[in-house]
Amino acid sequence: MAGEVRKRWQPKVRAKAKQTAATSQGVMIDVRAQLGYAAPAGTTDEARERHLTLALPPHHAGRLFDAQERGGERQMRQAVADALKDVYFQQHGTRAASLEEVRMLGVEHIEFDL
């Protein structure tokens, strides 16, 4: 009986947690990876290892969940890179406005928490 309760209850709990993260709370990310970026006029920053722990806003959480459901590693990697660009490099639009692209290479560790 306990197994049946878990089987039916767990998907509902997960769905509610995802919905909350994507609409109001966001997610925490802990990532250690080679990160680099491209800026205008062909300038680039060589990728270097960074270890970041950040709170990602709900719209980024929603995009991550969408990429996860589509099952695309490439889409998930791009969603994380875009989130790091917005939150870490551009600090929600307050700096580095000319930054064009963030590249996430050589991911050593990545973990999400709701």
matplotlib code that plots the C-alpha trace (Angstrom):
import matplotlib.pyplot as plt

x = [0.0, 2.8, 4.3, 1.0, 0.6, 4.1, 3.6, 0.5, 1.6, 5.1, 4.3, 1.8, 4.3, 7.0, 4.5, 3.5, 7.1, 8.0, 5.0, 5.9, 9.6, 8.6, 6.0, 7.1, 10.2, 12.8, 15.6, 19.0, 21.9, 25.3, 27.6, 31.4, 32.3, 34.5, 32.6, 33.5, 31.7, 31.7, 31.4, 31.0, 33.7, 35.0, 36.4, 36.2, 37.1, 38.9, 36.8, 37.9, 36.7, 34.1, 32.1, 28.9, 25.9, 23.1, 19.3, 17.7, 14.4, 11.2, 11.4, 14.7, 13.4, 10.5, 12.9, 15.0, 12.0, 10.8, 14.2, 14.3, 10.9, 12.0, 14.9, 17.5, 20.9, 21.8, 18.7, 19.3, 22.9, 21.8, 19.1, 21.7, 24.2, 21.5, 20.5, 24.1, 24.5, 21.5, 22.0, 25.8, 27.5, 24.8, 23.3, 19.7, 20.6, 22.6, 26.0, 27.7, 24.9, 27.0, 27.7, 26.5, 26.8, 28.0, 29.5, 29.4, 32.1, 33.5, 30.8, 32.3, 29.4, 25.8, 23.1, 19.6, 17.5, 14.0]
y = [0.0, 2.5, 1.9, 2.7, 5.9, 7.0, 6.1, 8.3, 11.1, 11.7, 12.9, 15.4, 16.7, 17.1, 18.8, 21.3, 22.0, 22.6, 24.9, 26.9, 27.2, 28.3, 30.8, 32.3, 31.0, 30.0, 27.5, 27.5, 26.3, 25.2, 24.7, 24.3, 24.6, 26.3, 29.5, 32.0, 34.7, 36.6, 40.3, 42.7, 43.3, 39.8, 40.1, 37.0, 36.1, 32.8, 30.3, 29.7, 27.6, 29.1, 27.7, 29.6, 29.1, 31.4, 31.9, 31.7, 33.6, 31.8, 32.5, 30.7, 27.8, 27.5, 27.4, 24.7, 22.5, 22.9, 21.8, 18.9, 17.7, 17.9, 15.7, 17.9, 18.1, 20.9, 22.9, 22.4, 23.5, 26.6, 27.4, 27.3, 29.4, 32.0, 32.1, 32.5, 35.3, 37.2, 36.6, 36.4, 38.2, 40.9, 41.0, 41.3, 44.0, 46.3, 45.6, 44.1, 45.0, 44.3, 40.7, 38.5, 34.9, 32.8, 29.5, 26.7, 24.1, 21.2, 21.0, 19.3, 19.6, 20.9, 20.6, 22.3, 22.8, 24.0]
z = [0.0, 0.8, -2.6, -4.3, -2.3, -3.2, -6.9, -7.1, -4.6, -5.8, -9.4, -8.0, -5.5, -8.2, -10.5, -7.8, -6.9, -10.6, -11.0, -7.9, -9.0, -12.6, -11.5, -8.1, -6.4, -9.0, -8.3, -6.8, -9.0, -8.0, -11.0, -11.5, -15.2, -17.7, -18.6, -21.2, -23.1, -26.4, -26.7, -29.7, -32.3, -32.0, -28.5, -26.4, -22.9, -22.6, -20.7, -17.1, -14.3, -12.1, -9.2, -8.8, -6.5, -7.6, -7.2, -10.7, -11.1, -12.0, -15.8, -16.0, -13.9, -16.3, -19.3, -17.6, -16.9, -20.5, -21.8, -19.4, -20.6, -24.2, -23.2, -24.9, -23.2, -25.7, -24.8, -21.1, -21.4, -23.4, -20.8, -18.0, -20.0, -20.7, -17.0, -15.9, -18.5, -17.1, -13.4, -13.0, -15.8, -16.5, -13.0, -14.3, -16.8, -14.6, -16.2, -19.3, -21.6, -24.7, -23.7, -26.6, -25.5, -22.5, -23.3, -20.7, -21.4, -19.4, -16.8, -13.7, -11.4, -11.6, -9.1, -8.8, -5.7, -5.4]

ax = plt.figure().add_subplot(projection="3d")
ax.plot(x, y, z, "-o")
ax.set_aspect("equal")
plt.show()
